[in-house]
Amino acid sequence: MISTDVLVVGSGAGGSVASLELVSQNFEAVLAEAGGDVDLERARSGYSPVTSSIEILRGEGLGGTTLVSMGNMLVTEDVIERFKGLGVDLTAEIREVCELTSVSKVPEDKLPPFAKKFIDVAEGTGLKTKVMPKSIYFDRCIGCGRCAYGCPAKAKISALDLIKAGMQRGLKVLTRFRVDKLHRRQGKLIAEGLVDGNRLKVECRALVLAAGALETPKLLAQLHDDESVGRNLFVDPFVTIGGPYDGPPSSEGIQMAAYIDFGDFMLSPHYTGLLQFQLAAKGVDLGSRRIASMMVKVADEGKGVVWPDGVVETRMTRRDLRVLERGVEKAKELLIELGVKENEIAMTHVRGAHPGGTAAIGRVVSRDLTIAGCDGVFVADASLIPPPLGKPPILLVMSLAMKVARRVCEYLR
Ligand SMILES: Cc1cc2nc3c(=O)[nH]c(=O)nc-3n(C[C@H](O)[C@H](O)[C@H](O)COP(=O)(O)OP(=O)(O)OC[C@H]3O[C@@H](n4cnc5c(N)ncnc54)[C@H](O)[C@@H]3O)c2cc1C
């Protein structure tokens, strides 16, 4: 049995920041991670998608899903205001996380030629484009376009960097430790799980659940009897849409280097190899032409559920489908402006990469970031975000996790 002040379960966006903050405040912390020590260069091997009516992408391994992220670090003003309305002012934490992860906009000389074309064409039609803020060491970036595979050049700043900083301050990390049982004994919280086939127990004064929005509700439900746990799952459904044209390929350079925010959906330059299959299935002959493509990402209403037995149910409402349809129409207009023929446009199936909402503030977690009737247990991941979102969540998750960790410190004191 290991004994510690705090056990943090899950080492992704939320768990990395929470554990770093806890050891920085001189508390003993253990970080449990179900996956292995996946290197940034080989992060692709950590993909652990979940099958439901929408395929949900996520990463398993030290650093969680941040290892396969595009490095986007965005929180919009309306989201900040929405959280203020919930009694959670994240202004200071957002600033601190941006410093911690060196957030800056993609510099002009690193903007991929396709992103530049996307910006020109969109602005030409009267749309307002923005350059994406990222956590990337741009001087190391080789523009290979393989952000979703990890990062061959190790240019991406991820949760791994924060975990390493935490380890220098005494953070203990247990990889391949999947926590599967939580209970209380004599005023202490006990977490159990398997490490390489052996049962391990960790006893702690406070427990921080940061296993991601698809796993945290399953764990929380063991300690907290509340029907709202696991409800309101959103995934920010997206499609990638594109076709051949005579211009720079969308596959090259930093992905999602720019975006257009329509409120309930966003458009951003994005390529996936899946498009090649869709184009081939449509009988489109690429010849010597390149592919122009972009992502349409929808802020869904969050009507999915993670049931206590782990079954994940996702659902796009009629409203979500209408928003997706509008986004696809807008993307088609831009693709046609770029020179893609309408009858040669193809689209991937709907996927989701931002699961959240399953222990949302104001629903499961109180506005003071505690859980009523569940002493010593905290949530510090995307589960906390009430839907809709429709934007890259990492900066928001990290900022929330930092605030939660400070609440945990108060609790321990
Ligand atoms: C391809 C892709 C690209 C993305 N790009 C971006 C981007 O550029 N910007 C952005 O903001 N967002 C991006 N996202 C989304 C973002 O990565 C996630 O929203 C974010 O990482 C969620 O943080 P989290 O802490 O909730 O969960 P995660 O980061 O997923 O971390 C959860 C961790 O908990 C571990 N775990 C689960 N169960 C257990 C258990 N029982 N015991 C121990 N450990 C457990 C998991 O293995 C995982 O490591 C992307 C997602 C994908 C799939």
The ligand as a Gaussian input file, in Angstrom:
#p B3LYP/6-31G(d) Opt

LIG

0 1
 C       -6.261000      13.947000     -32.514000
 C       -6.627000      14.957000     -31.451000
 C       -6.160000      16.257000     -31.553000
 C       -6.517000      17.194000     -30.578000
 N       -5.999000      18.454000     -30.681000
 C       -6.308000      19.361000     -29.731000
 C       -5.734000      20.667000     -29.778000
 O       -4.905000      20.991000     -30.628000
 N       -6.079000      21.546000     -28.808000
 C       -6.974000      21.243000     -27.816000
 O       -7.282000      22.108000     -26.995000
 N       -7.529000      20.002000     -27.756000
 C       -7.188000      19.063000     -28.661000
 N       -7.709000      17.793000     -28.564000
 C       -8.553000      17.463000     -27.398000
 C       -7.731000      17.375000     -26.107000
 O       -6.575000      16.595000     -26.315000
 C       -8.583000      16.816000     -24.979000
 O       -9.788000      17.558000     -24.918000
 C       -7.863000      16.942000     -23.628000
 O       -6.619000      16.264000     -23.660000
 C       -8.733000      16.369000     -22.524000
 O       -8.033000      16.436000     -21.312000
 P       -8.403000      15.455000     -20.126000
 O       -7.479000      15.762000     -19.016000
 O       -9.872000      15.556000     -19.889000
 O       -8.169000      13.976000     -20.680000
 P       -6.918000      13.285000     -21.375000
 O       -5.947000      14.282000     -21.857000
 O       -7.483000      12.339000     -22.369000
 O       -6.241000      12.458000     -20.178000
 C       -6.877000      11.410000     -19.499000
 C       -5.812000      10.427000     -19.051000
 O       -6.365000       9.553000     -18.062000
 C       -5.871000       8.237000     -18.276000
 N       -6.821000       7.297000     -17.650000
 C       -8.080000       6.981000     -18.059000
 N       -8.646000       6.103000     -17.205000
 C       -7.748000       5.865000     -16.224000
 C       -7.768000       5.042000     -15.072000
 N       -8.837000       4.326000     -14.718000
 N       -6.651000       4.998000     -14.289000
 C       -5.551000       5.742000     -14.613000
 N       -5.485000       6.548000     -15.709000
 C       -6.581000       6.615000     -16.507000
 C       -5.831000       8.134000     -19.788000
 O       -4.978000       7.077000     -20.209000
 C       -5.311000       9.519000     -20.165000
 O       -3.907000       9.540000     -20.186000
 C       -7.362000      16.824000     -29.504000
 C       -7.821000      15.523000     -29.403000
 C       -7.457000      14.588000     -30.350000
 C       -7.944000      13.177000     -30.216000

